[in-house]
Amino acid sequence: MTVDEKPKPKPAVRKRANEIKSFRCKNLIAVIENPSDFKNIGTVIRNVNALGVEKAYVVDPHRRLPDDWQDMREQRNISGPSVSAVKWTFVKRFDNTDQCFDYLEGNNFTSIVTSPHVKGKTSIYLHEGDYTAYTKLAVWFGSEATGISDRAVERAEMCVSVPMFGMIESLNLGTSSGIVLYEVAKQRREYQSRYRMRNKRGERTEPLPTILPPRADR
Ligand SMILES: C[S@@+](CC[C@H](N)C(=O)[O-])C[C@H]1O[C@@H](n2cnc3c(N)ncnc32)[C@H](O)[C@@H]1O
């Protein structure tokens, strides 16, 4: 199919895409490290899209995802569980953890990892963090079975935990990514509504809105 033959988005879809643009958190990336279940990849991409995170990266050592985002968009076992969010959210795959860190650091991103356990040099609870302290931030989530890798912990700035009060060891990947990304994106959206990009001193005279009214179209 040539570019000219590609179906054009419907006007309502285009309108929504324009409305949400300024609410998306610039320079915020969610990284999923070695996920084993396609459903969870889809769920995290859905969270990324719904919560206004800019992109998703996947460390995929078993090469379960295609290299190209366009091919992922067409792949049913990703598009289905993501409820088509993969069509709207850019996803990039990496062969291993170091390759992803090298790429992020090459683009001046700071990484934080998440775990239900105390890990690394600095470990905090989610509500204790200031997630606006880094201009470019990547938030890592570990594998369902083994959690975040030692290598990721070693290369990350800190480890963030969602406090838990039950008998079980951890939250699942989809739930924890939703909780963590909600808090991180909320803080960064408030920040970018008040300040211009890359310049803390460039305060806007009028802050941008941080809430989009609920949809009335369905
Ligand atoms: C099912 S958990 C992995 C459990 C694994 N046994 C472990 O030691 O982490 C999958 C991922 O969800 C995230 N996660 C789960 N519970 C969390 C919590 N309470 N706080 C922060 N992240 C959590 C982490 O990224 C974790 O690697």
The ligand as a MOL file (V3000), in Angstrom:
LIG
                    3D

  0  0  0     0  0            999 V3000
M  V30 BEGIN CTAB
M  V30 COUNTS 27 29 0 0 0
M  V30 BEGIN ATOM
M  V30 1 C 5.1180 -9.7160 38.8700 0
M  V30 2 S 6.3000 -8.5150 39.2450 0 CHG=1
M  V30 3 C 7.7620 -9.4770 39.4440 0
M  V30 4 C 7.8510 -10.1930 40.7490 0
M  V30 5 C 9.2220 -10.7500 40.9850 0
M  V30 6 N 9.1580 -11.9150 41.8080 0
M  V30 7 C 10.1420 -9.7050 41.6250 0
M  V30 8 O 10.9910 -10.1160 42.4120 0
M  V30 9 O 10.0500 -8.5090 41.3000 0 CHG=-1
M  V30 10 C 6.6080 -7.7400 37.6930 0
M  V30 11 C 7.0970 -6.3090 37.7900 0
M  V30 12 O 6.0450 -5.4810 38.2730 0
M  V30 13 C 6.6140 -4.3900 39.0050 0
M  V30 14 N 6.0910 -4.4490 40.3830 0
M  V30 15 C 5.3370 -5.3990 40.9480 0
M  V30 16 N 4.9940 -5.0710 42.1980 0
M  V30 17 C 5.5600 -3.8730 42.4520 0
M  V30 18 C 5.5760 -2.9790 43.5670 0
M  V30 19 N 4.9520 -3.2590 44.6910 0
M  V30 20 N 6.2530 -1.8300 43.4430 0
M  V30 21 C 6.8810 -1.4990 42.2920 0
M  V30 22 N 6.9010 -2.2970 41.2230 0
M  V30 23 C 6.2490 -3.4640 41.2860 0
M  V30 24 C 8.1180 -4.5550 38.9460 0
M  V30 25 O 8.6170 -3.8410 37.8570 0
M  V30 26 C 8.2680 -6.0520 38.7200 0
M  V30 27 O 9.5040 -6.3720 38.1470 0
M  V30 END ATOM
M  V30 BEGIN BOND
M  V30 1 1 1 2
M  V30 2 1 2 3
M  V30 3 1 2 10
M  V30 4 1 3 4
M  V30 5 1 4 5
M  V30 6 1 5 6
M  V30 7 1 5 7
M  V30 8 2 7 8
M  V30 9 1 7 9
M  V30 10 1 10 11
M  V30 11 1 11 12
M  V30 12 1 11 26
M  V30 13 1 12 13
M  V30 14 1 13 14
M  V30 15 1 13 24
M  V30 16 1 14 15
M  V30 17 1 14 23
M  V30 18 2 15 16
M  V30 19 1 16 17
M  V30 20 1 17 18
M  V30 21 2 17 23
M  V30 22 1 18 19
M  V30 23 2 18 20
M  V30 24 1 20 21
M  V30 25 2 21 22
M  V30 26 1 22 23
M  V30 27 1 24 25
M  V30 28 1 24 26
M  V30 29 1 26 27
M  V30 END BOND
M  V30 END CTAB
M  END
